[in-house]
Amino acid sequence: MIYATPATGLIGIGLLLVVLLLGGRIGVTLGLVGLGGLALVLGIEPALIKTGVLVIEVLTKYELGTLPLFLFMAHIFFSIDASRDLFDAAAKTIGHRRGGLAYASIAGCGSFGAINGSSLATTATVGLVAYPEMKRCGYDDTIATGTIAAGGTLGQMIPPSGALIVFGIIAETSIGSLFTAAIVPGITQALFYALVVFLLVRWKPDLAPAGPVSPWPERFRSLARIWEIALLIVCVIGGIVGGYISPPEAAAIGASGALLIAAFRRKLTRASLFSAFHETLRTSGLIYLIVIGALIFSSFVGVTGLAGEAGALVEELGLGPIGTLVLLAALLLLLGSVLDGLALMLLTTPILLPIVEAQGLSAVWFGIFITRAMEIGFVHPPLGMNLYVIQGVAKDVSITDIFRGVLPFLASDFVHLLLIILFPAMVLWLPEVLA
């Protein structure tokens, strides 16, 4: 065990970062570096045994069934154009106001995020619907692309969130508590984005002109097209939050409900069903590989004692709880500008979670905190993935204009993250009330 030192853990993290920045696959890289580190510290045979036990533990977790079922629900909703219906309902209701289509995009992203739990998918899907409509109504490219790119990050926070499911498995924390804790931050995040739009159109009205007023019959028809989707979302999230059903049970209800809605709309074809199964299996397999790799790497970091050493170092700085959390936020934002969101979460959780818990905060709070930092990374120039996704949708807009458009929303993200640090009750209040 002569290599079981914090220095060995640091070398492992450095090697992991280099391989990831060179384009290595995150799941494979995490697993191989972790296995190599365990072999160096424990020996080859104990490392292989420990890795085998971890793999079996992951694959037999009851909670892991939550992920593919929610993914299947999302892919079924893709097949019935749920994103178009959700945006259309919001646009018909508030699109006639100045900046109304931007508000509708935020609402559409939040609603669709509750279905699929993916930032990139939400940005791409809502962008394909919302951007052409905003362009047709004379919206400036900066506010149009910035709103969609920022709004897409709601897919990571609004339950059911794939990121929170993965964090719950990695940190061995209740997924139901994470979903409940995410509701207030998710709602306030959407309200912050709406406030940014309001201030921008007050400052420069030409950025987002008012549109035509939709007759009430059209509004009612657009709302009628989403009632069953809205009801299913309320049942799934409300059931988890109220403690009536567990997350895996809610996922099963969501997947079954999506199938029934698709059948009711006569869009449940053999091709759409096969496509949903194919995409669900492909994505689930990828995420399972990432989770297994992350747990192997976390085990390696734990054996080296790096987490304890990092906690002691932070304690010696004497920054206090608020100063410590601000320092961690700065570190996450710095890493988030160069790392993929899941890589950021899986790399830093085993090291930072003990530090956060030493400040008197729970793993549930840290799960929301790190997910919020991940979201900021998705829209943080120059490598924010949502920015390039929206450029793929708005091919006529330069990446520079997209960067400019997202900056006001990025500023609101920093303020929102700071409020989560200063007022942990934003995260912890609802789970405590419903406990």
BATIZA-857897 format. One record per residue (C-alpha): residue in three letters; x, y, z; residue number from 1. Coordinates in pm, whole numbers. Layout:
<atoms>
[atom 'ALA'; [X; Y; Z]; NUM];
...
</atoms>
This chain:
<atoms>
[atom 'MET'; [0; 0; 0]; 1];
[atom 'ILE'; [302; 229; -42]; 2];
[atom 'TYR'; [125; 403; -330]; 3];
[atom 'ALA'; [-192; 478; -127]; 4];
[atom 'THR'; [-112; 847; -93]; 5];
[atom 'PRO'; [-295; 1166; -191]; 6];
[atom 'ALA'; [-18; 1230; -446]; 7];
[atom 'THR'; [-117; 909; -626]; 8];
[atom 'GLY'; [-478; 1029; -635]; 9];
[atom 'LEU'; [-368; 1363; -782]; 10];
[atom 'ILE'; [-165; 1189; -1051]; 11];
[atom 'GLY'; [-469; 978; -1136]; 12];
[atom 'ILE'; [-690; 1286; -1167]; 13];
[atom 'GLY'; [-428; 1460; -1381]; 14];
[atom 'LEU'; [-405; 1158; -1612]; 15];
[atom 'LEU'; [-784; 1141; -1631]; 16];
[atom 'LEU'; [-811; 1510; -1728]; 17];
[atom 'VAL'; [-544; 1475; -1996]; 18];
[atom 'VAL'; [-715; 1175; -2156]; 19];
[atom 'LEU'; [-1058; 1343; -2141]; 20];
[atom 'LEU'; [-924; 1662; -2299]; 21];
[atom 'LEU'; [-766; 1451; -2573]; 22];
[atom 'GLY'; [-1111; 1314; -2653]; 23];
[atom 'GLY'; [-1121; 993; -2451]; 24];
[atom 'ARG'; [-1462; 837; -2383]; 25];
[atom 'ILE'; [-1565; 940; -2034]; 26];
[atom 'GLY'; [-1696; 605; -1910]; 27];
[atom 'VAL'; [-1405; 400; -2044]; 28];
[atom 'THR'; [-1149; 656; -1926]; 29];
[atom 'LEU'; [-1291; 672; -1573]; 30];
[atom 'GLY'; [-1298; 294; -1549]; 31];
[atom 'LEU'; [-949; 229; -1688]; 32];
[atom 'VAL'; [-778; 502; -1485]; 33];
[atom 'GLY'; [-962; 389; -1173]; 34];
[atom 'LEU'; [-877; 22; -1232]; 35];
[atom 'GLY'; [-514; 107; -1304]; 36];
[atom 'GLY'; [-497; 316; -988]; 37];
[atom 'LEU'; [-652; 40; -777]; 38];
[atom 'ALA'; [-408; -211; -923]; 39];
[atom 'LEU'; [-117; 18; -831]; 40];
[atom 'VAL'; [-244; 73; -478]; 41];
[atom 'LEU'; [-400; -266; -388]; 42];
[atom 'GLY'; [-249; -508; -638]; 43];
[atom 'ILE'; [-394; -654; -956]; 44];
[atom 'GLU'; [-605; -932; -806]; 45];
[atom 'PRO'; [-771; -723; -529]; 46];
[atom 'ALA'; [-834; -446; -783]; 47];
[atom 'LEU'; [-1010; -686; -1022]; 48];
[atom 'ILE'; [-1218; -834; -737]; 49];
[atom 'LYS'; [-1319; -490; -610]; 50];
[atom 'THR'; [-1408; -378; -962]; 51];
[atom 'GLY'; [-1619; -689; -1020]; 52];
[atom 'VAL'; [-1809; -631; -696]; 53];
[atom 'LEU'; [-1875; -268; -792]; 54];
[atom 'VAL'; [-2009; -368; -1134]; 55];
[atom 'ILE'; [-2248; -624; -984]; 56];
[atom 'GLU'; [-2366; -374; -719]; 57];
[atom 'VAL'; [-2441; -113; -984]; 58];
[atom 'LEU'; [-2626; -346; -1220]; 59];
[atom 'THR'; [-2843; -486; -940]; 60];
[atom 'LYS'; [-2947; -146; -800]; 61];
[atom 'TYR'; [-3325; -113; -801]; 62];
[atom 'GLU'; [-3299; 265; -850]; 63];
[atom 'LEU'; [-3106; 223; -1175]; 64];
[atom 'GLY'; [-3424; 106; -1346]; 65];
[atom 'THR'; [-3549; 464; -1316]; 66];
[atom 'LEU'; [-3320; 591; -1589]; 67];
[atom 'PRO'; [-3417; 379; -1893]; 68];
[atom 'LEU'; [-3788; 414; -1816]; 69];
[atom 'PHE'; [-3769; 794; -1806]; 70];
[atom 'LEU'; [-3557; 790; -2122]; 71];
[atom 'PHE'; [-3815; 569; -2291]; 72];
[atom 'MET'; [-4089; 814; -2190]; 73];
[atom 'ALA'; [-3887; 1098; -2342]; 74];
[atom 'HIS'; [-3830; 918; -2673]; 75];
[atom 'ILE'; [-4199; 830; -2703]; 76];
[atom 'PHE'; [-4282; 1198; -2654]; 77];
[atom 'PHE'; [-4028; 1286; -2924]; 78];
[atom 'SER'; [-4234; 1077; -3165]; 79];
[atom 'ILE'; [-4555; 1273; -3100]; 80];
[atom 'ASP'; [-4395; 1621; -3129]; 81];
[atom 'ALA'; [-4458; 1706; -2764]; 82];
[atom 'SER'; [-4205; 1990; -2778]; 83];
[atom 'ARG'; [-4397; 2160; -3059]; 84];
[atom 'ASP'; [-4726; 2129; -2871]; 85];
[atom 'LEU'; [-4581; 2263; -2546]; 86];
[atom 'PHE'; [-4417; 2561; -2715]; 87];
[atom 'ASP'; [-4724; 2629; -2927]; 88];
[atom 'ALA'; [-4948; 2639; -2618]; 89];
[atom 'ALA'; [-4717; 2886; -2446]; 90];
[atom 'ALA'; [-4675; 3097; -2762]; 91];
[atom 'LYS'; [-5051; 3118; -2824]; 92];
[atom 'THR'; [-5108; 3222; -2462]; 93];
[atom 'ILE'; [-4835; 3487; -2411]; 94];
[atom 'GLY'; [-4671; 3527; -2755]; 95];
[atom 'HIS'; [-4854; 3853; -2827]; 96];
[atom 'ARG'; [-4666; 4034; -2548]; 97];
[atom 'ARG'; [-4332; 4202; -2607]; 98];
[atom 'GLY'; [-4079; 3923; -2563]; 99];
[atom 'GLY'; [-4367; 3676; -2543]; 100];
[atom 'LEU'; [-4206; 3414; -2764]; 101];
[atom 'ALA'; [-3892; 3430; -2550]; 102];
[atom 'TYR'; [-4105; 3367; -2240]; 103];
[atom 'ALA'; [-4276; 3086; -2431]; 104];
[atom 'SER'; [-3937; 2933; -2514]; 105];
[atom 'ILE'; [-3843; 2931; -2146]; 106];
[atom 'ALA'; [-4178; 2774; -2057]; 107];
[atom 'GLY'; [-4139; 2522; -2339]; 108];
[atom 'CYS'; [-3787; 2431; -2225]; 109];
[atom 'GLY'; [-3904; 2385; -1867]; 110];
[atom 'SER'; [-4200; 2171; -1970]; 111];
[atom 'PHE'; [-4001; 1961; -2215]; 112];
[atom 'GLY'; [-3715; 1933; -1965]; 113];
[atom 'ALA'; [-3963; 1771; -1727]; 114];
[atom 'ILE'; [-4018; 1506; -1994]; 115];
[atom 'ASN'; [-3665; 1422; -2106]; 116];
[atom 'GLY'; [-3424; 1548; -1838]; 117];
[atom 'SER'; [-3154; 1637; -2092]; 118];
[atom 'SER'; [-3011; 1984; -2152]; 119];
[atom 'LEU'; [-2880; 1915; -2502]; 120];
[atom 'ALA'; [-3198; 1740; -2617]; 121];
[atom 'THR'; [-3417; 2019; -2477]; 122];
[atom 'THR'; [-3209; 2289; -2648]; 123];
[atom 'ALA'; [-3210; 2111; -2984]; 124];
[atom 'THR'; [-3576; 2009; -2982]; 125];
[atom 'VAL'; [-3726; 2334; -2857]; 126];
[atom 'GLY'; [-3480; 2531; -3070]; 127];
[atom 'LEU'; [-3603; 2365; -3390]; 128];
[atom 'VAL'; [-3955; 2482; -3303]; 129];
[atom 'ALA'; [-3899; 2816; -3132]; 130];
[atom 'TYR'; [-3613; 2977; -3325]; 131];
[atom 'PRO'; [-3784; 2988; -3668]; 132];
[atom 'GLU'; [-4095; 3136; -3505]; 133];
[atom 'MET'; [-3896; 3408; -3326]; 134];
[atom 'LYS'; [-3704; 3479; -3646]; 135];
[atom 'ARG'; [-4030; 3516; -3838]; 136];
[atom 'CYS'; [-4161; 3763; -3579]; 137];
[atom 'GLY'; [-3853; 3987; -3603]; 138];
[atom 'TYR'; [-3669; 3888; -3284]; 139];
[atom 'ASP'; [-3302; 3980; -3266]; 140];
[atom 'ASP'; [-3072; 3680; -3310]; 141];
[atom 'THR'; [-2898; 3741; -2976]; 142];
[atom 'ILE'; [-3209; 3720; -2758]; 143];
[atom 'ALA'; [-3358; 3437; -2964]; 144];
[atom 'THR'; [-3054; 3209; -2942]; 145];
[atom 'GLY'; [-2957; 3316; -2589]; 146];
[atom 'THR'; [-3302; 3239; -2450]; 147];
[atom 'ILE'; [-3315; 2891; -2601]; 148];
[atom 'ALA'; [-2957; 2801; -2506]; 149];
[atom 'ALA'; [-3011; 2910; -2145]; 150];
[atom 'GLY'; [-3362; 2769; -2124]; 151];
[atom 'GLY'; [-3233; 2432; -2242]; 152];
[atom 'THR'; [-3034; 2393; -1920]; 153];
[atom 'LEU'; [-3364; 2358; -1733]; 154];
[atom 'GLY'; [-3370; 2002; -1864]; 155];
[atom 'GLN'; [-3094; 1912; -1614]; 156];
[atom 'MET'; [-3276; 2061; -1312]; 157];
[atom 'ILE'; [-3650; 2010; -1363]; 158];
[atom 'PRO'; [-3742; 1658; -1239]; 159];
[atom 'PRO'; [-3710; 1391; -1361]; 160];
[atom 'SER'; [-3348; 1477; -1431]; 161];
[atom 'GLY'; [-3097; 1228; -1567]; 162];
[atom 'ALA'; [-2813; 1416; -1397]; 163];
[atom 'LEU'; [-2983; 1391; -1057]; 164];
[atom 'ILE'; [-3050; 1020; -1109]; 165];
[atom 'VAL'; [-2681; 960; -1186]; 166];
[atom 'PHE'; [-2575; 1171; -886]; 167];
[atom 'GLY'; [-2814; 982; -657]; 168];
[atom 'ILE'; [-2657; 652; -762]; 169];
[atom 'ILE'; [-2299; 780; -730]; 170];
[atom 'ALA'; [-2355; 952; -393]; 171];
[atom 'GLU'; [-2594; 682; -265]; 172];
[atom 'THR'; [-2857; 948; -200]; 173];
[atom 'SER'; [-3235; 927; -231]; 174];
[atom 'ILE'; [-3337; 1013; -587]; 175];
[atom 'GLY'; [-3682; 1111; -463]; 176];
[atom 'SER'; [-3528; 1365; -222]; 177];
[atom 'LEU'; [-3312; 1504; -503]; 178];
[atom 'PHE'; [-3615; 1545; -729]; 179];
[atom 'THR'; [-3807; 1722; -451]; 180];
[atom 'ALA'; [-3511; 1947; -370]; 181];
[atom 'ALA'; [-3478; 2047; -738]; 182];
[atom 'ILE'; [-3829; 2191; -768]; 183];
[atom 'VAL'; [-3772; 2531; -601]; 184];
[atom 'PRO'; [-3430; 2590; -768]; 185];
[atom 'GLY'; [-3577; 2484; -1103]; 186];
[atom 'ILE'; [-3873; 2723; -1075]; 187];
[atom 'THR'; [-3659; 3014; -955]; 188];
[atom 'GLN'; [-3408; 2949; -1233]; 189];
[atom 'ALA'; [-3685; 2977; -1493]; 190];
[atom 'LEU'; [-3813; 3295; -1324]; 191];
[atom 'PHE'; [-3462; 3444; -1337]; 192];
[atom 'TYR'; [-3448; 3379; -1711]; 193];
[atom 'ALA'; [-3790; 3540; -1754]; 194];
[atom 'LEU'; [-3667; 3841; -1556]; 195];
[atom 'VAL'; [-3366; 3871; -1789]; 196];
[atom 'VAL'; [-3598; 3875; -2091]; 197];
[atom 'PHE'; [-3821; 4135; -1922]; 198];
[atom 'LEU'; [-3525; 4365; -1850]; 199];
[atom 'LEU'; [-3379; 4323; -2199]; 200];
[atom 'VAL'; [-3702; 4412; -2379]; 201];
[atom 'ARG'; [-3758; 4707; -2144]; 202];
[atom 'TRP'; [-3406; 4828; -2225]; 203];
[atom 'LYS'; [-3424; 4763; -2600]; 204];
[atom 'PRO'; [-3784; 4704; -2716]; 205];
[atom 'ASP'; [-3670; 4625; -3070]; 206];
[atom 'LEU'; [-3497; 4307; -2950]; 207];
[atom 'ALA'; [-3830; 4125; -2919]; 208];
[atom 'PRO'; [-4132; 4300; -3075]; 209];
[atom 'ALA'; [-4486; 4217; -2974]; 210];
[atom 'GLY'; [-4664; 3964; -3193]; 211];
[atom 'PRO'; [-5024; 3924; -3311]; 212];
[atom 'VAL'; [-5289; 3831; -3056]; 213];
[atom 'SER'; [-5417; 3473; -3093]; 214];
[atom 'PRO'; [-5796; 3437; -3072]; 215];
[atom 'TRP'; [-5920; 3261; -2760]; 216];
[atom 'PRO'; [-6044; 2956; -2953]; 217];
[atom 'GLU'; [-5689; 2901; -3084]; 218];
[atom 'ARG'; [-5549; 2933; -2733]; 219];
[atom 'PHE'; [-5794; 2678; -2599]; 220];
[atom 'ARG'; [-5716; 2438; -2885]; 221];
[atom 'SER'; [-5342; 2465; -2819]; 222];
[atom 'LEU'; [-5395; 2399; -2449]; 223];
[atom 'ALA'; [-5623; 2105; -2529]; 224];
[atom 'ARG'; [-5335; 1942; -2719]; 225];
[atom 'ILE'; [-5116; 1926; -2407]; 226];
[atom 'TRP'; [-5361; 1846; -2126]; 227];
[atom 'GLU'; [-5275; 1476; -2115]; 228];
[atom 'ILE'; [-4901; 1547; -2123]; 229];
[atom 'ALA'; [-4938; 1802; -1842]; 230];
[atom 'LEU'; [-5149; 1559; -1640]; 231];
[atom 'LEU'; [-4889; 1283; -1678]; 232];
[atom 'ILE'; [-4606; 1516; -1571]; 233];
[atom 'VAL'; [-4803; 1629; -1265]; 234];
[atom 'CYS'; [-4882; 1268; -1170]; 235];
[atom 'VAL'; [-4520; 1156; -1208]; 236];
[atom 'ILE'; [-4354; 1448; -1026]; 237];
[atom 'GLY'; [-4638; 1495; -777]; 238];
[atom 'GLY'; [-4636; 1126; -690]; 239];
[atom 'ILE'; [-4263; 1136; -612]; 240];
[atom 'VAL'; [-4278; 1464; -420]; 241];
[atom 'GLY'; [-4583; 1357; -223]; 242];
[atom 'GLY'; [-4420; 1026; -132]; 243];
[atom 'TYR'; [-4703; 823; -285]; 244];
[atom 'ILE'; [-4476; 638; -528]; 245];
[atom 'SER'; [-4105; 572; -555]; 246];
[atom 'PRO'; [-3899; 712; -847]; 247];
[atom 'PRO'; [-3883; 371; -1025]; 248];
[atom 'GLU'; [-4261; 335; -991]; 249];
[atom 'ALA'; [-4308; 690; -1119]; 250];
[atom 'ALA'; [-4081; 612; -1414]; 251];
[atom 'ALA'; [-4291; 305; -1497]; 252];
[atom 'ILE'; [-4610; 515; -1480]; 253];
[atom 'GLY'; [-4448; 780; -1701]; 254];
[atom 'ALA'; [-4338; 530; -1964]; 255];
[atom 'SER'; [-4679; 356; -1966]; 256];
[atom 'GLY'; [-4859; 690; -1980]; 257];
[atom 'ALA'; [-4647; 806; -2272]; 258];
[atom 'LEU'; [-4734; 488; -2462]; 259];
[atom 'LEU'; [-5105; 543; -2395]; 260];
[atom 'ILE'; [-5087; 908; -2506]; 261];
[atom 'ALA'; [-4905; 811; -2827]; 262];
[atom 'ALA'; [-5164; 539; -2894]; 263];
[atom 'PHE'; [-5449; 781; -2820]; 264];
[atom 'ARG'; [-5302; 1026; -3074]; 265];
[atom 'ARG'; [-5261; 740; -3325]; 266];
[atom 'LYS'; [-4885; 798; -3353]; 267];
[atom 'LEU'; [-4771; 475; -3190]; 268];
[atom 'THR'; [-4630; 299; -3494]; 269];
[atom 'ARG'; [-4392; 6; -3517]; 270];
[atom 'ALA'; [-4118; 239; -3645]; 271];
[atom 'SER'; [-4161; 494; -3363]; 272];
[atom 'LEU'; [-4170; 219; -3100]; 273];
[atom 'PHE'; [-3857; 51; -3239]; 274];
[atom 'SER'; [-3679; 388; -3254]; 275];
[atom 'ALA'; [-3773; 464; -2891]; 276];
[atom 'PHE'; [-3646; 124; -2773]; 277];
[atom 'HIS'; [-3325; 158; -2975]; 278];
[atom 'GLU'; [-3242; 509; -2848]; 279];
[atom 'THR'; [-3333; 415; -2490]; 280];
[atom 'LEU'; [-3106; 109; -2491]; 281];
[atom 'ARG'; [-2821; 298; -2655]; 282];
[atom 'THR'; [-2837; 594; -2414]; 283];
[atom 'SER'; [-2893; 376; -2107]; 284];
[atom 'GLY'; [-2595; 159; -2192]; 285];
[atom 'LEU'; [-2376; 465; -2232]; 286];
[atom 'ILE'; [-2486; 608; -1896]; 287];
[atom 'TYR'; [-2447; 273; -1719]; 288];
[atom 'LEU'; [-2090; 253; -1848]; 289];
[atom 'ILE'; [-2023; 606; -1719]; 290];
[atom 'VAL'; [-2171; 527; -1377]; 291];
[atom 'ILE'; [-1968; 206; -1342]; 292];
[atom 'GLY'; [-1650; 387; -1450]; 293];
[atom 'ALA'; [-1718; 670; -1205]; 294];
[atom 'LEU'; [-1767; 434; -912]; 295];
[atom 'ILE'; [-1441; 253; -993]; 296];
[atom 'PHE'; [-1259; 585; -1011]; 297];
[atom 'SER'; [-1427; 706; -688]; 298];
[atom 'SER'; [-1310; 389; -515]; 299];
[atom 'PHE'; [-954; 460; -628]; 300];
[atom 'VAL'; [-972; 820; -503]; 301];
[atom 'GLY'; [-1111; 700; -170]; 302];
[atom 'VAL'; [-829; 449; -118]; 303];
[atom 'THR'; [-562; 715; -179]; 304];
[atom 'GLY'; [-699; 941; 95]; 305];
[atom 'LEU'; [-712; 1238; -142]; 306];
[atom 'ALA'; [-1062; 1343; -36]; 307];
[atom 'GLY'; [-963; 1363; 331]; 308];
[atom 'GLU'; [-645; 1554; 246]; 309];
[atom 'ALA'; [-839; 1801; 29]; 310];
[atom 'GLY'; [-1090; 1854; 312]; 311];
[atom 'ALA'; [-810; 1922; 560]; 312];
[atom 'LEU'; [-646; 2167; 320]; 313];
[atom 'VAL'; [-971; 2360; 272]; 314];
[atom 'GLU'; [-1026; 2363; 651]; 315];
[atom 'GLU'; [-679; 2513; 702]; 316];
[atom 'LEU'; [-769; 2804; 474]; 317];
[atom 'GLY'; [-1019; 2917; 738]; 318];
[atom 'LEU'; [-1266; 3059; 486]; 319];
[atom 'GLY'; [-1577; 2961; 681]; 320];
[atom 'PRO'; [-1880; 2781; 530]; 321];
[atom 'ILE'; [-1977; 3056; 281]; 322];
[atom 'GLY'; [-1620; 3123; 168]; 323];
[atom 'THR'; [-1556; 2750; 126]; 324];
[atom 'LEU'; [-1867; 2701; -87]; 325];
[atom 'VAL'; [-1786; 3006; -302]; 326];
[atom 'LEU'; [-1437; 2862; -356]; 327];
[atom 'LEU'; [-1586; 2526; -460]; 328];
[atom 'ALA'; [-1828; 2705; -694]; 329];
[atom 'ALA'; [-1539; 2891; -859]; 330];
[atom 'LEU'; [-1351; 2561; -902]; 331];
[atom 'LEU'; [-1656; 2390; -1055]; 332];
[atom 'LEU'; [-1718; 2681; -1293]; 333];
[atom 'LEU'; [-1353; 2679; -1400]; 334];
[atom 'LEU'; [-1356; 2304; -1466]; 335];
[atom 'GLY'; [-1702; 2329; -1625]; 336];
[atom 'SER'; [-1564; 2557; -1896]; 337];
[atom 'VAL'; [-1340; 2276; -2024]; 338];
[atom 'LEU'; [-1513; 1953; -1914]; 339];
[atom 'ASP'; [-1836; 1783; -2014]; 340];
[atom 'GLY'; [-2111; 1818; -1752]; 341];
[atom 'LEU'; [-2121; 1453; -1647]; 342];
[atom 'ALA'; [-1741; 1436; -1641]; 343];
[atom 'LEU'; [-1741; 1736; -1406]; 344];
[atom 'MET'; [-1993; 1574; -1172]; 345];
[atom 'LEU'; [-1833; 1231; -1168]; 346];
[atom 'LEU'; [-1477; 1361; -1131]; 347];
[atom 'THR'; [-1541; 1606; -847]; 348];
[atom 'THR'; [-1815; 1439; -639]; 349];
[atom 'PRO'; [-1589; 1194; -449]; 350];
[atom 'ILE'; [-1352; 1479; -357]; 351];
[atom 'LEU'; [-1590; 1770; -293]; 352];
[atom 'LEU'; [-1884; 1592; -127]; 353];
[atom 'PRO'; [-1693; 1523; 199]; 354];
[atom 'ILE'; [-1586; 1890; 209]; 355];
[atom 'VAL'; [-1946; 2006; 168]; 356];
[atom 'GLU'; [-2071; 1764; 434]; 357];
[atom 'ALA'; [-1802; 1896; 671]; 358];
[atom 'GLN'; [-1967; 2239; 632]; 359];
[atom 'GLY'; [-2293; 2095; 767]; 360];
[atom 'LEU'; [-2472; 2054; 434]; 361];
[atom 'SER'; [-2620; 1732; 300]; 362];
[atom 'ALA'; [-2552; 1530; -15]; 363];
[atom 'VAL'; [-2896; 1639; -139]; 364];
[atom 'TRP'; [-2789; 2006; -129]; 365];
[atom 'PHE'; [-2461; 1923; -301]; 366];
[atom 'GLY'; [-2646; 1733; -574]; 367];
[atom 'ILE'; [-2847; 2044; -663]; 368];
[atom 'PHE'; [-2541; 2267; -627]; 369];
[atom 'ILE'; [-2321; 2063; -861]; 370];
[atom 'THR'; [-2605; 2015; -1112]; 371];
[atom 'ARG'; [-2651; 2392; -1117]; 372];
[atom 'ALA'; [-2278; 2434; -1181]; 373];
[atom 'MET'; [-2304; 2174; -1460]; 374];
[atom 'GLU'; [-2583; 2373; -1621]; 375];
[atom 'ILE'; [-2373; 2688; -1621]; 376];
[atom 'GLY'; [-2098; 2491; -1795]; 377];
[atom 'PHE'; [-2345; 2411; -2075]; 378];
[atom 'VAL'; [-2376; 2783; -2161]; 379];
[atom 'HIS'; [-2031; 2904; -2054]; 380];
[atom 'PRO'; [-1824; 3029; -2351]; 381];
[atom 'PRO'; [-1613; 2912; -2518]; 382];
[atom 'LEU'; [-1698; 2541; -2479]; 383];
[atom 'GLY'; [-2060; 2546; -2360]; 384];
[atom 'MET'; [-2226; 2261; -2552]; 385];
[atom 'ASN'; [-2570; 2425; -2564]; 386];
[atom 'LEU'; [-2419; 2718; -2756]; 387];
[atom 'TYR'; [-2301; 2489; -3035]; 388];
[atom 'VAL'; [-2626; 2293; -3034]; 389];
[atom 'ILE'; [-2823; 2612; -3093]; 390];
[atom 'GLN'; [-2576; 2715; -3364]; 391];
[atom 'GLY'; [-2662; 2389; -3538]; 392];
[atom 'VAL'; [-3027; 2495; -3526]; 393];
[atom 'ALA'; [-2968; 2862; -3615]; 394];
[atom 'LYS'; [-2712; 2810; -3890]; 395];
[atom 'ASP'; [-2730; 3172; -4004]; 396];
[atom 'VAL'; [-2619; 3309; -3664]; 397];
[atom 'SER'; [-2249; 3344; -3582]; 398];
[atom 'ILE'; [-2115; 3183; -3267]; 399];
[atom 'THR'; [-2004; 3530; -3153]; 400];
[atom 'ASP'; [-2365; 3654; -3157]; 401];
[atom 'ILE'; [-2474; 3344; -2966]; 402];
[atom 'PHE'; [-2205; 3412; -2705]; 403];
[atom 'ARG'; [-2329; 3772; -2676]; 404];
[atom 'GLY'; [-2688; 3660; -2647]; 405];
[atom 'VAL'; [-2627; 3417; -2362]; 406];
[atom 'LEU'; [-2420; 3655; -2145]; 407];
[atom 'PRO'; [-2716; 3820; -1963]; 408];
[atom 'PHE'; [-2858; 3475; -1883]; 409];
[atom 'LEU'; [-2514; 3358; -1770]; 410];
[atom 'ALA'; [-2500; 3656; -1530]; 411];
[atom 'SER'; [-2836; 3551; -1385]; 412];
[atom 'ASP'; [-2699; 3197; -1344]; 413];
[atom 'PHE'; [-2411; 3326; -1132]; 414];
[atom 'VAL'; [-2653; 3520; -911]; 415];
[atom 'HIS'; [-2882; 3218; -878]; 416];
[atom 'LEU'; [-2592; 2990; -782]; 417];
[atom 'LEU'; [-2479; 3245; -522]; 418];
[atom 'LEU'; [-2829; 3252; -373]; 419];
[atom 'ILE'; [-2826; 2872; -343]; 420];
[atom 'ILE'; [-2499; 2906; -146]; 421];
[atom 'LEU'; [-2623; 3192; 76]; 422];
[atom 'PHE'; [-2968; 3043; 134]; 423];
[atom 'PRO'; [-2945; 2661; 143]; 424];
[atom 'ALA'; [-3314; 2655; 238]; 425];
[atom 'MET'; [-3390; 2715; -132]; 426];
[atom 'VAL'; [-3288; 2353; -177]; 427];
[atom 'LEU'; [-3359; 2194; 160]; 428];
[atom 'TRP'; [-3690; 2354; 261]; 429];
[atom 'LEU'; [-3929; 2150; 45]; 430];
[atom 'PRO'; [-3774; 1807; 123]; 431];
[atom 'GLU'; [-3789; 1891; 496]; 432];
[atom 'VAL'; [-4153; 2004; 475]; 433];
[atom 'LEU'; [-4256; 1689; 288]; 434];
[atom 'ALA'; [-4040; 1449; 492]; 435];
</atoms>
